Amino acid sequence: MRLPRDVSGRELAKRLEIYGYVVTRQKGSHMRLTTTQGGEHHVTIPCHDSLRLGTLRSILSVVANHFGNTPDEVADRLFSRS
């Protein structure tokens, strides 16, 4: 799947609620999200207006690794139009 180029940190945090992530704290320009699905897991996301493609890809890889999926499966679930 082709990743969107205009995803903000806040939008990604909102979409990650599908996987049970909630913002547990924010310090400066970074948010820490935590999920308890599949064991406790934390991920840090910058609160930028538009995330760089490499940053987005890295975050999706970390989430995918925790849930035993591929980054493409996570991206499909988060960004599919259906």
N, C-alpha and C positions, 0 to 999 in steps of 0.2 A: 504494500500500500504506500502511496505517496503521502508523506507527512505534510500537514498544513504549515504554511510559512508565517502565519500571523497569530499564533496562539500566545496569549499572555500567561503569565504565571498564575494569576487568579483564575483564569478560565481553566487551566490545566488542573488546578486544585479542585475546582468544582466538578470537573469530569471524573477525577479520581475517586469521587464519592461512590462510584459504581463498585469499586474494590474495597469500600469501607474506610477509606482514608478521610481523616478529619484534621483540620489545622489545630495543632496542639500548642504552638507558640509561634511568635514572630519576633525577630530581632533585626532591626534595620531593614534591609531590602530582601530578606530571606524568610521563607515560611518553613516550618517543620511540620510534616504531615505524618500521622500515625494510623496504622490499622492493626486490628487484632485478629483479622481473618487469616487463617493459616499460621498463626503465631504472631507475636508482636513484631512490627516492622516499621522503621522510620525512613522517610525520604525528605530531603531538603530541596526546595524549589525557590529560585529567585523570583521576586515580585516585579519582573520587568514587563513593559508593555508588549514586547514581542520577544519570545525566547529564540535564541539561536538554534539552528537546526541540530547541531551537534549536542547541545545541552538537552534539547527535547529527546533526542534519540537515546542519550545516556540515561535520562530519567525513566524512559519507557523500558530500557534494558534492565534496570535495577528492579522495577516493578515486576517485569516478566520473570526474572530470575526467582523472585520471592514466591510467585504463584505457580511456577513450573510451566510457564508458557513461553512462546517466542515473542520478541518485541513486535513483530507484525500482527500477531493475534491480539495483543494489548492495544495496538494502534487501531486495528479494525473495530474493536469493541468501543474504544473511546471516541473515535472520529467518524464512524459510519453514519450515513445520513438516514438510515432506516430506524 
